[in-house]
Amino acid sequence: SSSNKKSGSPETKKPTFMDEEVQSILTKMADLNLQKTFKPAVQELKPPTYKLMTQAHLEEATRQGVEAAEVRLKMPPVLEDIPHREHFFVVREPSGTLHKASWEERDWMIQVYFSKEGRKVLTPIIFKEENLRTVYSQDRHADVLNLCFAQFEPDSTEYIKVHHKTYEDIDKNGKYDLLCSTRYFGGMVWYFVNNKKIDGLLIDQIQRDLIDNATSLVQLYQILHPDGQSAQEARDQAAEGINLIKVFAKTEAQKGAYVELTLQTYQEALSRHSAAS
């Protein structure tokens, strides 16, 4: 029957971000730079505060300190070892009605009862649209993503939205190097490949003589879009290396002529260098 035929046909499984082959390609492309990877975090230096106090003031300050300590020592519920994201949360309305917590309410309750270092109960104002634009103009994209990583769960709408906005701003301004040698470079590449928007990054890698990275980028594109014209053409030609880039430029590239010109410039420079040496 047709239903049997349908169920019997093997379905191509789309690779995921954590697949070994995908991770291998992304790690290779990340361009490890120890100075950048271990760059010290910018921290505000604050001088110690000294106060002259009477005995009464000291006792009052001690009492306030004890109260603050008691708040910090308030015990969360003792639960079985279940990931926080899997807990079932409900919210009681003022009327007494219970409803299932929204993602925003879940995030807030998780922070209250299972607080995570660096995460604020209220979302920092840096994530507002106008503030993000200001921070992006200062080339602090990695700082935004570090704060986002601390503040939100990776599957939350806000986390995904901030990451995508950051990647889009980097792509618009061609500042891909800002995330090189950071934990976010692979996620950025994955985003561009999934959305078929690799032209800018591809041109950037060729211009910086990172031809292996450029080839890996096209290779990953064809792994994720195996039915696309680029992947099919590459298979038919058994294309490898630079030829993979040429196939992509002629088939699916949005800026095909620019990719071809950049590649031609790279090859001419390589030929001159070889002739001189």
N, C-alpha and C positions, 0 to 999 in steps of 0.2 A: 504494500500500500504506500501511498505518497507520504503518510505520516512516518512510516518506518524508514522510508528512504531519507526523509528529512532528519530524523534522529540519528540515523547511521552515518551521515556525512560529518566528517571531522570539522569542527569550527576553529578557526585560527584564534588563538588566545593572545590578546594584546598584552605586551610586556608591561610590568609595573615598575615603579620607581626603584623598588628594592631588589629587583631581579639582579642576579650576579653579573650578567653581561652588561646591563645598563649601568650598574654601580662602577664596574671596571672602566667603562668609557668615560663616565663623569669624573671619576677620581683622576684619571689620566689627564683630563682637560683642565682640572682645577689649578694647574700651574703653581705647585707648592712653593711658597716663599716663606721661610721660617721667620724672617724679620716682621713680615706682615701678619703671619698667623699668630705669633706671640707678642704682637704689639700691646704694650701696657694700656689698660683701660684708663680713660681720662676721668680723674676723680677730683672733686673740689677739696682743696686743703683748708681745714678749719682750725684756728688756734684754740687751745683749751680755754674754758670759761672759769674764772675765779670769782667767788662772791664772798663778801663779808657779811656774816649773819649773827644775829643774836641767838641765844639759846632757844627762845620761843620759835624763831624762824627756822632753826635747824630741826626742831621737833616736828614742825608743820611739814617741812620738806621731806623728812623721813617718813611721815605718815602717808604723804602723797606717793612716795616711792613704793611703799608696801602695797598700797592700793593698785598701783600700776603693775606691780609684780604679780598680784593675785589675778588680775585680768589675763596676763600672759600665761599663768599657770592653770587657767581654766581648762579642764580636760575635755578633749573631743570624745564623742561616743566610741566605745570599744567595739569594733566590728571585725568580721572575718576578713581575710586578705582578699578583698575585691577591689579592682581598680576604681578610682573615684568616678571615672566617667560612666561606670556601669551601675552606680547607685541610683535608686529610683527616688527622685525628689518631688515633693508636692508642696504647694503654697496654699496657706489658709487666708482667704479674703477676710476683710473686716466683718462681712456678713456671716462668716463661719463656713462658707463654701470652700471646698478643696478643689484645686486644679493642678494638673501636671505642670511642672516647672518648664518654662521656656529655656532655650539654650542660654540666654543672657542671665536668667535667674539661677540656672544651674552653676554657671561660671562664678557668679557672686557668692553662692552658698559654699561651693568648693573652696573658694578663697577664704571665707570666714572660718570654716571648720577644718580644712586641710590646707592651711596657708603655705604658699610657696615663696621662697626667698626671692625678692626683687619684684614681686607682683603686688600691685595696689588694689584695694577693694574697689575704688572708683577708677574708671579708665582714665589714664593720663591725657591731658588736653593736647599733647603732641600729636595724637592720632586724628585730630580734627583736620579736615581737608586743607584749610588755609595754613595751618602750622606745618603740615607735611610738605607743602610747597616750599615753605621757607627753609626747612631742614634739607630738602633735596637740592635747593639752590646753593647750599653750603657743602655739597658732595658728601653728606653724612648718611648715605643710604644704608651702610652697614650698621650704623648706630640705631637707625629706625628698626631694622630687622632684629637686632639684639634685644631692644626693648619689647618688640612684638613677641619674640620668643619667650621672654620672661612673663609677659602679661597675659597671653592667651594660650589656650590649648590648640594644638596643631590642626584639629578638625573643626575649630570654631569658625563661623562666618567672618568674624573680624580679622582673625589671623590670616585667612586666605585672601581677604580683600586687601589688606595692607601689603602683603607680599606681592600680589599681582600689580598693585599700583606702583610699587617700588620698581619692579621689573620693567613696567611700561615706561616709567620715567627714564630709567637707564637706557632703554632701547631708543627712546625718542632723542636722547642727547648723545648716544653713542659712547657712554661712559662705562663700558663693560668691565674695564680694569678695576673699578671700585670694589667689585665683589670677588676678584681673583684671590686665591689663597684664603678664602673665608668659607665657612660651612654652608654659605648660601649660594655659592656659584653653581653647584649641581642642580639645585632647585630652580634657579633662573634658566639654565640651559633646558631643563625638562619642560618648563613652562613654554619657552619659545618653540621647542620641537613639537609639543602637543598642539600648539596653536598655529603651526605652520608659519612661523614668523622668524626664521633663522637667518634671513639675508643680512641684516645689519651685523650680527655677531660673526657670521661667516666672513664677511668682508673685513671686519676688524681683525680676525685671527690671521687672515692671509697678509694683510698690511703689516702686521707685527711679526711676520716670518714664522708664525706658529702653524705651519702647513699640516703637521700631524694632527693638531687640534681641529683644524678646519675639516680634514678628512674624517676624523672621528665624529664631528658634528653631523656631517652628511650621512655617515654610516648609521648613527643613532636615528636620524630622521627616517631613513629607509626601513629600519627595524620597526619603528612605531607606525609607519604608514606603508606596509608591505604591498598593498594593492595600488599604490599611487604610481603615476607614470615614471617617476624617477627610479623607484625600486625595480619596476619591471624592466625598464631600459637597461639599468645597471646589471641585472641578472642576464639579460639577453646578450650583452656585450662582455660579460664576465669582467666588468670594470673594477679597477682597484686604484688606491692612492689618488693622485690628482685627477685621474679620469673620472672618479666618482663625483668630484666637484663639477667637472665639465658637463657630465650628464645632468646633474641637478640644475645647473645654470640654464641648460637648453630646454628643460622640461617644466619643473615646478617653481623655479625661482621667481619671486615678484620683481626683483631687480636683476634679471638675468644678464643683461648687457653690462651692467656695472660689475657684477661678479666676474664675468669673463674678462673684462678689461683689467680688473685688479689682479686676477690670476696671471694674465699675460704680462703685466708689469713685473710681477714677482718672478716669473720664469725668465724674463729678459735680464733682470738684475742677477739672477742665479747664474745665467750663462756668462755674463760679463765677469762675474767673480771667479768662475771656473777658468775662464780664458786667461785671466790675470794671474792666477796662481799656478 
